[in-house]
Amino acid sequence: MAKKNQAITTQGFSKYIRWFWIVFIGGVFLVILIFLLASWGAFGKMPDHTQLENPKTHLATEIISSDGKTLGKFYLDDNRTPVSYDELPQNLIDALIATEDVRFKEHSGIDPRGTLRAFFFLGKKGGASTISQQLARQLFVGVRSKGWDKYTQKIKEWVISIRLERQYTKEEIIAQYFNIYDFLNSADGIRSAARIYFGKEPKDLDLKESAMLVGMFKNSSLFNPIIRPELTRNRRNVVLAQMYKYEYITEKVKDSLQKTELDLNFSPESHRDGIATYFREYLRGFMKNWVKKNPKPDGTKYNINKDGLKIYTTVDSRMQQYAEEAVQQHMSRLQAEFFNQNTPKRNPTAPFLELDKKEIDALMKRSMKQSERWRILKKAGKSDTEIEASFDKPTKMTVFKWENGKPSEMDTIMKPMDSMRYYKSFLKPGMMSMDPLTGHVKAWVGGMNYRHFQYDMVKQGKRQVGSTFKPFVYATAIDQLHYSPCDKFPDTPFCIEKDKHGNSKKWCPDNSNGSNDYGGARTLKNALANSVNTITARLIDKVGPQPVVDLVKTLGIESDIPAVPSIALGVSEISVYEMVGAYATFANKGVYTKPVMVTTIADKNGTILYQFKPERRDVLSEETAYVAVKLMEGVTEGGSGSRLKHTSAASKPVYKKIVTGYPYGFKNPIAGKTGTTQNQSDGWFMGMVPNLVTGIWVGAENRAVHFRSGTYGSGASMALPIWGLYMKSCYADETLNISKEPFEEPVNLSINVDCSEVSKAIDDTPEDLDGF
């Protein structure tokens, strides 16, 4: 009986064993089936091998300076620039593993221990998502679902994470995870996050910075350091605690860092902020034209906002920074003086001069119809009467202002018409700096603040160039008639009786200060240094206007230049871009090199798509170019640009007020030319050393907005100080290797350029200038 009972018991136990294995094996097969169904797309579309190999993410186009810095990016929604694993600091990787997936290096996409823990404790002791699963969700699955979809989504994550582990190394998965995450505030991916929150590249992040960014992985909307700094700080401290728990850091390090603040260096990356904004906008137009002519291998067009192109430019980030600082430093002071001189009490028509009320009203009405506000309201179907009325209704707005020498903004309530008048009162700059040998543009400042003044005064804007045109007349005379800087001409009134067609058309230019104090003679060097109009008129009469026009065209100036004598005094409108390219020919021994802004364009994989080819042509003989340079050296040695060489303060206190850093005290040879147009509407300075040519223009949007006199309104006061401040910074940075050497003299120089033995005809100190 006992044996029978034992047999029954054994049989019953075997039954349970059998059912256990049936259930177990069935469960295994069921799991396999579920995984197979998921991989076949039964629970939703799954990525194929190609998609896994090339995940579809939008990458911003990166603009890279000649010294390897990121100037900015082109993007619409995703400001993402990927980095490799080698570019991530170890403390960032340790923080991620300690916080998100401590067994990351041990599993193959799914963490069994973490999954069982989450199952038994219903997620109360932590989730089970590995880094690979989180990457799978970010790349292919999307936001967390609810209900039954939550479970099918998790299955899809498991399948994709296993496939990701097979496809990529652990290091590649970590890099992808950091690159894909949205850290908010246009910080897509770790590179943008490091730059935007801390002003650094990822490799330079310290431990507490890394901990903060890793802490944001939990929920970047909740742990937003800009909106909720204290909450973000607490989350960062949790990450530091996890790093201590898993022995990545010591308790002492954890305790000391947990007491610190976030110490953000918030630097938003937008199209209207940052460095080289005007240059970047020019580059956007350049790229739009480039993509039209250079399709992808499959025939489609590159998208500069999504395809992750890399644009390697000639701009040097250091020189660009120095240029922008020089502009800000001088323009804030100059503008303050302009406001001081144009108060309603001192100038009832402020900011305009020489215009009556009727003319001002007509000007403002034209500006109103050209405004963005008019365009938007017109598009919305508003009538002209309704739109005009809206310009006289007080409105909340943010306007530009200078504050402590820096661009700033002010919230105010103002009539749109009054805001237009306010903006017209601002003086604006345009500045470009270029290596004359290579044509590489090193700095480009199209204005003082792109957010509020978007018109680029380097290439878009063209203004009368004044006396900066005179070196072209002198160069033509040297080339044709072999004149020397030491040759003398009578300092007397001069008229040209006939035009180019032989018709009677008398032209008698005065010198720019209107003085009739003539007498004696001047050398060409002295005449150019002091911008003597009558002697320039004599030269163009001798060579004729057409040869001068022919010369400037070969120098790269495309603007319209009429073949009339008056062009000698700079009545033509030319851009800063054109003027710098033309002047660079003198510094480059008579060889014109077209300005270059882009050297290389590469795709996201580094494949070269474009490389520039320099455009050069011989324009002047080396001798003519050198003689022209020696003539222009006279401008800084004893003419309108001589303040650059002064080592003691000027007798006139006005210069101290508006020119920061005056006197400049440069010792090295500098060739240049100042320029001022009628009524001081435009101020120019073109400055050259052997390996750097820089052009600067300063003026207002409307020519009726200007200083009353040349004391402040000359090129020597408006534009030259920017050059001085910029060059001081460039020379202080020895890594730039800006030349202090003399311009190289030709081997067989036949024209005498040493005028030291020729007595000066006048006292040519800055206080007694005949013109700027």
C-alpha atoms as one frame of an Amber mdcrd trajectory, in Angstrom:
protein
   0.000   0.000   0.000   2.841   2.348   0.931   4.551   1.596  -2.358   1.340
   2.297  -4.222   0.874   5.616  -2.471   4.516   6.477  -3.183   3.996   5.669
  -6.860   0.909   7.900  -6.972   2.817  10.688  -5.243   5.747  10.346  -7.656
   3.346  10.297 -10.588   1.614  13.445  -9.299   4.938  15.203  -8.773   6.063
  14.253 -12.285   2.848  15.753 -13.550   3.729  19.070 -11.941   7.261  18.882
 -13.292   5.914  18.211 -16.747   3.508  21.134 -16.545   6.283  23.368 -15.218
   8.442  22.592 -18.221   5.493  22.977 -20.579   4.703  26.398 -19.092   8.375
  27.372 -18.962   9.168  26.283 -22.506   5.868  27.734 -23.685   6.723  30.971
 -21.962  10.130  31.017 -23.615   8.552  30.366 -26.991   5.925  33.005 -26.264
   8.615  35.539 -25.422  10.498  34.574 -28.570   7.262  34.822 -30.559   6.498
  38.243 -29.097  10.002  39.412 -29.939   9.666  37.983 -33.446   6.283  39.628
 -33.934   7.738  42.919 -32.727  10.707  42.616 -35.073   8.312  41.799 -37.945
   6.392  44.999 -37.233   3.262  43.490 -35.641   3.284  46.160 -32.919   4.185
  49.021 -35.215   6.777  49.908 -37.814  10.326  48.913 -36.918  13.556  50.368
 -38.327  15.337  48.279 -40.923  19.084  47.677 -41.123  19.693  50.836 -43.138
  17.810  53.011 -40.648  19.702  51.476 -37.758  22.960  52.187 -39.526  21.972
  55.762 -40.368  19.429  57.038 -37.834  17.445  59.916 -39.293  18.285  62.976
 -37.223  18.419  66.580 -38.314  21.884  68.079 -37.956  22.649  71.797 -37.924
  25.128  73.181 -40.415  28.214  74.374 -38.554  30.151  77.540 -39.443  33.794
  77.111 -38.479  36.396  79.883 -38.186  39.917  79.697 -39.577  41.193  79.032
 -36.040  38.825  76.097 -35.524  36.094  77.770 -33.450  32.359  77.525 -34.106
  31.071  80.936 -35.204  27.455  79.801 -35.388  25.038  77.347 -36.979  22.189
  77.164 -39.461  19.164  75.234 -38.201  15.386  75.411 -37.952  14.285  73.151
 -35.088  17.330  71.033 -34.240  20.526  72.826 -33.225  22.438  69.566 -33.223
  26.116  68.977 -34.016  27.303  65.434 -33.188  30.502  64.638 -31.334  32.410
  61.383 -31.125  32.976  59.345 -27.972  36.590  60.539 -27.845  35.340  64.127
 -27.498  33.415  63.340 -24.302  35.131  63.807 -20.931  35.357  60.745 -18.695
  33.445  62.444 -15.860  30.466  62.932 -18.192  30.466  59.245 -19.157  30.843
  58.151 -15.523  27.951  60.399 -14.457  25.713  58.888 -17.136  26.486  55.263
 -16.285  26.219  55.817 -12.508  22.829  57.517 -12.860  21.108  55.841 -15.787
  22.550  52.323 -16.245  25.218  51.112 -13.842  25.467  47.691 -15.569  25.639
  49.219 -19.052  28.948  47.536 -19.889  27.679  44.108 -18.821  24.329  43.669
 -20.589  23.421  43.384 -24.265  20.640  45.928 -24.402  18.353  44.626 -21.655
  19.311  44.549 -17.969  17.721  41.329 -16.500  18.274  42.378 -12.889  16.816
  45.801 -13.461  13.851  44.347 -15.357  13.013  41.854 -12.591  13.365  44.577
  -9.930  11.022  46.861 -11.838   8.542  43.984 -12.319   8.399  42.867  -8.686
   8.385  46.367  -7.157   6.215  47.907  -9.920   8.901  50.489 -10.711   8.937
  51.955  -7.190  12.650  51.196  -6.805  13.687  52.489 -10.181  12.913  51.726
 -13.797  14.557  49.147 -15.980  15.349  51.166 -19.096  18.952  50.810 -20.129
  20.860  53.490 -22.006  20.378  51.415 -25.152  16.608  51.278 -24.581  16.432
  55.017 -23.962  18.379  55.590 -27.174  15.980  53.278 -29.033  13.040  55.298
 -27.704  14.661  58.598 -28.711  15.582  57.426 -32.206  12.740  55.172 -33.287
   9.910  54.739 -30.761   8.988  58.230 -29.577   7.335  59.502 -26.408   5.998
  57.093 -23.808   2.513  55.738 -24.583  -0.345  54.843 -22.247  -2.541  51.766
 -21.829  -1.780  48.618 -23.842   0.501  50.604 -26.164   2.796  51.174 -23.207
   3.618  47.454 -23.134   4.021  47.044 -26.895   6.247  50.110 -26.907   8.443
  48.560 -24.231   8.731  45.380 -26.296   9.757  47.417 -29.340  12.375  49.203
 -27.204  13.788  45.840 -26.092  14.035  44.543 -29.652  15.591  47.725 -31.033
  18.015  48.042 -28.113  19.303  44.504 -28.744  19.732  45.321 -32.429  21.518
  48.576 -31.535  23.917  46.632 -29.306  24.718  44.325 -32.222  25.090  47.222
 -34.646  27.229  49.558 -32.508  29.913  49.431 -29.879  29.152  50.534 -26.322
  31.124  53.742 -26.950  29.110  54.542 -30.070  25.835  54.019 -28.196  26.893
  56.436 -25.456  27.956  59.044 -28.026  24.658  58.695 -29.890  22.688  59.029
 -26.674  24.423  62.270 -25.752  24.046  63.578 -29.313  20.323  62.845 -29.645
  18.987  64.292 -26.392  17.139  67.641 -26.302  18.485  69.730 -23.405  16.041
  72.589 -24.212  16.806  76.240 -24.998  17.964  75.217 -28.513  20.505  72.902
 -26.878  20.032  69.803 -29.023  22.723  67.281 -28.182  25.638  67.517 -25.779
  27.733  69.865 -27.909  25.059  72.538 -28.086  24.219  72.000 -24.403  27.824
  72.479 -23.301  28.175  75.637 -25.394  24.814  77.158 -24.461  24.803  76.443
 -20.711  28.519  76.751 -19.981  30.171  78.364 -23.023  32.435  75.330 -23.464
  33.123  72.416 -25.730  32.011  69.053 -24.214  35.601  67.924 -23.605  36.123
  70.929 -21.305  33.141  70.244 -19.003  34.098  69.825 -15.361  32.539  67.311
 -12.977  29.666  69.396 -11.614  28.770  70.677 -15.092  28.666  67.113 -16.375
  26.495  66.078 -13.442  23.979  68.854 -14.164  23.633  67.884 -17.816  23.267
  64.187 -17.010  20.652  65.097 -14.403  18.577  66.694 -17.152  18.162  63.261
 -18.821  15.453  62.434 -16.294  13.219  65.245 -17.603  14.747  68.299 -19.215
  11.443  70.200 -19.132  11.280  69.766 -15.363  14.988  70.180 -14.652  15.473
  73.304 -16.751  18.415  75.285 -15.290  17.119  78.598 -16.667  13.570  78.320
 -15.325  14.108  76.074 -12.269  17.726  76.469 -11.158  17.166  75.189  -7.591
  15.336  72.073  -8.751  18.055  71.448 -11.323  20.712  71.905  -8.645  19.007
  69.296  -6.455  18.880  66.872  -9.373  22.577  67.504 -10.085  23.332  66.593
  -6.455  21.459  63.301  -6.909  23.767  62.497  -9.815  26.809  63.322  -7.680
  25.433  61.033  -4.960  25.060  58.200  -7.495  28.641  58.729  -8.623  29.797
  58.439  -5.016  27.617  55.359  -4.460  29.285  53.527  -7.325  32.758  54.794
  -6.377  33.367  57.138  -9.290  34.127  59.989  -6.874  35.047  60.277  -3.215
  32.715  61.434  -0.480  34.805  64.570  -0.023  34.416  65.534  -3.672  30.668
  64.805  -3.553  30.115  66.913  -0.431  32.121  69.881  -1.713  30.451  69.949
  -5.135  26.951  69.558  -3.739  27.392  72.877  -1.917  28.194  74.808  -5.091
  25.816  76.707  -7.343  25.185  75.758 -10.986  27.501  78.556 -12.201  25.903
  78.782 -15.630  27.408  80.781 -18.467  24.200  80.931 -20.486  25.036  81.790
 -24.098  21.985  81.336 -26.343  22.730  80.249 -29.891  20.357  81.986 -32.242
  20.662  83.508 -35.690  20.533  87.036 -34.263  22.932  86.554 -31.348  26.544
  85.624 -30.881  29.644  86.501 -32.846  29.868  87.441 -36.561  26.085  87.709
 -36.992  26.256  89.833 -40.146  28.855  87.565 -41.709  26.759  84.503 -40.894
  23.764  86.058 -42.599  25.850  86.839 -45.677  26.960  83.206 -45.576  23.342
  82.033 -45.540  22.813  83.736 -48.909  26.096  82.285 -50.192  24.985  78.779
 -49.215  21.528  79.165 -50.753  23.175  79.917 -54.076  25.692  77.108 -53.620
  23.095  74.383 -52.963  21.216  75.370 -56.126  24.299  74.608 -58.224  25.644
  71.630 -56.268  23.066  68.853 -55.753  23.610  65.638 -53.818  24.688  62.487
 -55.706  21.033  61.412 -55.844  20.029  64.716 -57.438  18.255  66.198 -54.414
  19.310  69.490 -52.867  21.295  69.861 -49.670  19.353  71.414 -46.817  21.579
  73.870 -44.950  19.341  73.632 -41.874  19.191  69.834 -41.571  22.036  68.071
 -43.404  24.876  68.779 -40.971  27.205  70.488 -43.432  30.441  72.010 -42.204
  31.425  75.389 -43.668  35.071  76.284 -43.111  35.499  80.042 -43.330  38.405
  82.480 -43.449  37.153  84.559 -40.524  39.419  84.407 -37.474  37.317  84.253
 -34.293  39.892  86.250 -32.330  40.106  89.047 -34.879  36.328  89.041 -35.255
  35.987  89.472 -31.497  38.514  92.323 -31.470  36.702  94.012 -34.360  33.320
  93.804 -32.645  34.768  95.090 -29.374  36.424  98.030 -31.154  33.155  98.919
 -32.888  31.204  98.759 -29.632  33.769 100.750 -27.678  33.934 103.622 -30.151
  30.353 103.690 -31.418  28.851 103.886 -27.917  30.940 107.014 -27.203  30.341
 108.559 -30.596  26.590 107.987 -30.306  26.499 109.566 -26.862  28.072 112.721
 -28.295  25.657 112.702 -31.229  22.678 112.543 -28.853  24.258 115.349 -26.824
  24.485 117.577 -29.906  21.037 116.692 -31.252  18.669 117.355 -28.384  15.350
 118.997 -29.415  16.574 122.198 -27.744  19.784 122.318 -29.783  18.238 120.934
 -32.955  14.440 121.309 -33.349  14.493 118.964 -36.361  16.549 116.297 -34.529
  17.929 113.995 -35.652  17.791 115.581 -39.133  19.758 118.579 -40.387  19.116
 120.755 -43.471  15.546 119.432 -43.805  12.348 121.354 -43.152   9.207 119.830
 -41.640   7.653 119.030 -45.022  10.774 117.173 -46.177  11.004 115.272 -42.885
   7.340 114.238 -43.067   7.838 112.962 -46.623  10.959 111.033 -45.575   9.187
 109.409 -42.619   6.178 108.471 -44.744   8.455 106.727 -47.253  10.168 104.881
 -44.425   6.777 103.894 -42.982   5.733 102.270 -46.263   9.058 100.436 -46.491
   8.812  99.046 -42.947   8.142  95.462 -41.891   5.134  96.629 -39.897   3.538
  98.060 -43.047   4.227  94.843 -44.976   2.671  92.630 -42.291  -0.452  94.755
 -41.846  -0.908  95.111 -45.590  -0.710  91.339 -45.949  -3.364  91.062 -43.238
  -5.741  93.090 -45.414  -5.565  96.421 -43.591  -6.204  99.617 -45.569  -3.529
 102.310 -45.943  -5.524 104.593 -43.645  -5.726 101.941 -40.924  -2.030 101.160
 -41.209  -1.005 104.819 -41.045  -3.179 105.298 -37.957  -1.468 102.330 -36.255
   1.888 104.131 -36.486   0.551 106.828 -34.128  -0.777 104.458 -31.448   1.499
 103.861 -28.428   2.695 100.256 -28.423   4.772  98.073 -26.121   8.124  97.383
 -27.723  11.743  96.572 -27.042  14.241  99.019 -28.531  18.007  99.155 -28.843
  20.210 101.307 -26.653  23.842 101.611 -25.634  24.505 100.851 -21.970  27.965
 101.006 -20.373  29.569 100.728 -23.801  27.644  97.577 -24.726  24.597  96.916
 -26.923  21.512  96.579 -24.769  17.713  96.671 -24.946  15.002  98.694 -23.279
  11.326  97.812 -22.810   9.185 100.853 -23.433   5.880 102.162 -24.757   6.343
 104.209 -27.896   4.511 105.161 -31.054   5.902 103.161 -33.984   6.461 106.439
 -35.831   8.541 107.743 -32.910  10.520 104.496 -32.788  11.362 104.912 -36.481
  12.678 108.418 -35.813  14.584 107.079 -32.799  16.313 104.390 -34.871  17.190
 106.883 -37.606  19.192 108.841 -35.042  21.725 106.028 -34.641  25.089 106.098
 -36.375  26.028 102.749 -37.898  29.360 101.087 -38.725  30.604  98.791 -41.455
  34.007  97.101 -41.153  35.958  94.416 -43.023  39.507  93.164 -42.509  41.403
  91.040 -45.041  44.761  89.414 -45.725  45.858  91.045 -49.020  48.010  88.099
 -50.124  45.439  85.308 -49.770  42.261  87.373 -49.985  41.055  85.733 -46.754
  38.537  87.934 -44.951  39.481  87.898 -41.260  36.749  90.043 -39.713  33.341
  91.270 -40.888  31.198  93.665 -38.851  28.146  94.738 -40.825  26.602  96.778
 -38.012  26.496  97.179 -34.266  23.598  94.850 -33.382  21.988  92.415 -35.812
  18.865  91.952 -33.705  17.886  95.605 -34.246  19.869  96.725 -37.327  19.844
  93.956 -39.907  21.068  95.814 -42.976  24.662  94.752 -43.635  26.944  97.752
 -44.225  29.882  95.634 -45.447  28.467  94.251 -48.689  24.837  95.347 -48.980
  25.276  99.011 -48.133  26.999 101.411 -50.512  27.890 104.977 -49.569  29.891
 107.854 -51.002  33.554 107.170 -50.285  34.886 110.727 -50.182  38.645 111.154
 -50.170  39.310 107.417 -49.859  38.832 107.398 -53.655  41.819 109.746 -54.189
  44.545 107.040 -54.041  43.028 105.540 -57.206  43.519 108.884 -58.984  47.078
 109.170 -57.675  47.870 105.580 -58.675  46.643 106.250 -62.221  48.880 109.320
 -62.440  51.879 107.373 -61.114  51.233 104.558 -63.574  50.732 106.800 -66.603
  53.032 109.744 -65.874  55.601 108.206 -63.528  54.999 110.817 -60.836  56.925
 110.719 -57.572  55.413 111.435 -54.134  57.959 114.245 -53.958  56.786 116.027
 -57.104  55.329 119.456 -56.333  52.143 121.042 -57.610  50.901 124.619 -57.117
  48.592 125.111 -54.161  46.175 127.357 -56.016  42.532 127.279 -57.136  41.956
 125.053 -60.144  39.099 124.541 -62.581  38.396 121.984 -65.282  36.729 123.856
 -68.103  35.289 121.037 -70.225  33.779 117.626 -69.659  34.985 114.379 -71.290
  33.095 115.205 -74.491  34.686 118.634 -74.849  31.502 120.393 -73.799  31.811
 123.508 -71.680  31.110 122.423 -68.098  33.242 124.288 -65.617  34.125 122.435
 -62.389  36.089 124.268 -59.684  36.403 122.198 -56.508  37.198 123.832 -53.181
  39.283 122.213 -50.508  37.124 120.393 -48.013  37.282 123.040 -45.287  36.161
 125.725 -47.728  39.364 127.669 -47.159  40.715 130.073 -49.763  44.087 130.197
 -48.022  46.182 129.117 -50.978  49.801 129.758 -51.810  53.111 128.085 -52.543
  53.274 124.440 -53.578  52.688 120.987 -52.138  54.261 117.625 -52.798  51.897
 114.870 -53.868  52.593 113.129 -50.556  51.602 116.238 -48.612  48.580 116.857
 -50.819  47.199 113.331 -50.326  48.006 113.385 -46.603  45.921 116.530 -46.241
  43.274 115.664 -48.844  43.839 118.727 -50.996  40.966 118.631 -53.491  42.471
 121.039 -56.009  45.606 118.988 -56.541  43.538 115.806 -56.954  41.532 117.713
 -59.573  44.782 118.622 -61.375  45.768 114.955 -61.492  42.472 113.678 -62.925
  42.604 116.468 -65.481  46.032 115.218 -66.604  45.138 111.507 -66.844  41.426
 111.798 -67.675  38.475 110.226 -65.792  38.186 107.106 -67.987  41.619 105.629
 -67.099  40.729 106.075 -63.416  37.429 104.252 -63.951  39.248 101.504 -65.854
  41.683 101.089 -62.966  39.055 100.818 -60.228  37.131  98.258 -62.267  40.214
  96.045 -62.471  40.576  96.533 -58.715  37.298  94.681 -58.191  34.928  97.623
 -57.744  31.676  96.705 -59.470  29.643  99.746 -58.417  28.762 102.307 -61.060
  31.538 104.865 -61.527  30.771 107.563 -64.139  33.715 108.846 -66.167  33.485
 112.437 -64.959  36.111 114.566 -63.169  34.127 114.803 -59.914  34.718 111.120
 -59.180  38.175 112.214 -58.032  36.623 113.526 -54.807  34.687 110.330 -54.063
  31.129 111.111 -55.100  30.534 107.493 -56.143  28.797 105.023 -53.825  30.894
 101.935 -53.092  30.709  99.180 -50.464  33.264  98.509 -47.738  33.752  95.052
 -49.270  34.758  96.536 -52.633  37.017  99.180 -51.098  38.955  96.684 -48.983
  39.508  94.402 -51.978  40.731  97.357 -54.063  43.103  98.747 -51.408  44.499
  95.271 -50.773  45.938  95.371 -54.300  48.319  98.140 -53.225  49.523  96.087
 -50.249  49.830  92.974 -52.457  52.326  94.533 -54.865  49.775  95.356 -57.538
  48.062  91.939 -57.650  44.310  91.961 -57.071  43.009  88.990 -55.070  39.263
  88.623 -54.820  38.078  88.506 -51.189  37.464  84.949 -49.968  35.077  83.998
 -47.174  34.673  80.214 -47.562  37.566  77.807 -48.058  35.855  74.398 -47.804
  32.396  72.849 -47.492  32.092  69.267 -46.232  29.142  66.973 -45.583  28.353
  65.420 -42.195  30.748  62.540 -42.907  33.639  64.867 -43.727  33.518  64.370
 -47.504  34.758  67.520 -49.243  32.036  69.052 -51.410  33.683  72.374 -52.295
  37.098  73.990 -52.175  37.691  77.570 -53.224  40.015  78.544 -56.045  41.708
  81.927 -55.612  40.951  84.578 -58.218  43.948  86.793 -58.894  45.031  89.200
 -61.612  47.880  91.625 -62.152  46.556  95.183 -62.114  49.475  97.503 -61.332
  53.208  97.167 -61.566  54.930  96.402 -58.283  56.597  99.808 -58.467  53.336
 101.739 -58.930  51.691  99.865 -56.059  54.642 100.556 -53.764  54.749 104.271
 -54.620  51.005 104.504 -53.910  51.592 102.848 -50.541  54.365 105.333 -49.713
  52.012 108.174 -50.603  49.414 106.777 -48.196  52.006 106.386 -45.441  52.114
 110.181 -45.453  48.495 110.218 -44.217  49.534 108.648 -40.906  52.938 110.341
 -40.716  51.737 113.939 -40.918  48.205 114.108 -42.268  44.616 113.362 -41.326
  45.559 109.979 -39.848  48.556 111.151 -37.850  46.826 110.609 -34.508  47.616
 106.916 -34.999  51.310 107.770 -34.525  50.939 110.288 -31.690  52.307 109.356
 -28.300  50.945 112.344 -26.355  47.454 113.768 -25.979  46.212 116.275 -28.509
  45.699 119.884 -27.500  42.013 119.651 -28.381  40.071 117.845 -25.615  37.412
 116.727 -28.090  39.614 113.881 -29.270  39.952 112.542 -25.743  36.187 112.403
 -25.316  35.294 110.318 -28.329  38.402 108.277 -29.029  39.054 105.642 -26.406
  42.729 104.822 -26.180  43.915 108.016 -27.885  46.804 108.518 -28.438  47.497
 105.174 -30.094  51.255 105.476 -30.409  51.811 103.006 -33.264  55.493 102.927
 -34.242  55.290 100.753 -37.344  54.647 101.953 -40.924  50.928 102.367 -41.634
  49.438 103.321 -44.981  45.923 104.641 -45.072  43.418 107.253 -46.092  40.599
 109.038 -44.322  37.453 110.116 -46.141  34.565 112.428 -45.324  31.638 113.231
 -47.593  29.671 116.435 -47.901  28.145 117.692 -44.636  29.907 114.915 -42.688
  27.322 112.316 -43.704  29.898 109.542 -44.203  33.187 108.919 -42.422  35.752
 106.465 -43.788  39.159 105.118 -42.914  41.155 102.615 -44.942  44.198 101.309
 -43.056  46.947  98.947 -44.221  49.961  97.082 -42.903  51.765  94.516 -45.112
  49.544  91.542 -44.214  46.264  93.177 -43.182  43.981  95.680 -44.904  40.953
  97.042 -43.031  38.198  99.357 -44.199  35.718 101.148 -41.942  32.656 103.297
 -42.686  30.495 105.142 -40.169  27.310 107.074 -40.913  23.564 107.141 -40.384
  20.818 105.536 -42.444  19.789 108.919 -43.869  22.381 111.449 -44.984  20.405
 114.224 -43.292  21.465 112.668 -39.972  25.032 113.772 -39.231  27.302 115.913
 -37.072  27.342 119.641 -37.760  31.114 119.868 -38.223  34.178 117.833 -39.049
  35.345 117.990 -35.455  33.238 114.908 -34.787  31.927 114.161 -38.270  35.162
 113.537 -40.167  36.500 110.139 -41.124  39.386 110.809 -38.761  36.936 111.095
 -35.861  34.147 108.686 -36.862  35.991 105.756 -38.451  39.731 105.912 -37.747
  39.410 105.285 -33.962  37.815 101.895 -34.644  40.869 100.944 -36.688  43.184
 102.081 -33.899  41.347 100.101 -31.206  41.121  97.014 -33.411  44.791  97.034
 -34.352  45.887  97.547 -30.762  44.056  94.346 -29.832  45.442  92.485 -32.852
  49.007  93.513 -32.034  48.540  92.571 -28.374  47.651  89.036 -29.505  51.010
  87.784 -30.727  49.504  84.526 -31.984  47.997  86.468 -34.909  51.382  87.546
 -36.317  50.106  90.871 -37.648  53.018  92.594 -39.383  54.861  95.589 -37.947
  57.415  95.523 -40.732  57.786  98.097 -43.540  56.129  97.403 -46.885  58.603
  95.547 -49.115  60.395  97.789 -51.595  60.711  96.598 -55.230  64.186  95.534
 -56.352  64.548  98.077 -59.181  62.670 101.062 -57.801  63.144 103.975 -60.221
  60.763 106.493 -58.631  62.009 108.572 -55.718  59.849 108.000 -52.618  62.090
 109.666 -50.011  60.744 113.184 -49.586  62.621 113.951 -46.373  64.698 116.603
 -48.118  61.678 118.304 -49.636  60.488 121.119 -47.359  56.847 121.059 -46.332
  54.665 123.771 -47.776  52.336 123.981 -44.775  52.075 122.977 -41.145  50.148
 119.719 -41.414  49.266 118.904 -37.816  45.779 117.430 -37.208  44.557 120.812
 -35.909  45.307 122.562 -39.237  44.073 119.991 -41.726  42.786 121.188 -45.069
  40.438 118.222 -45.250  39.647 114.730 -44.160
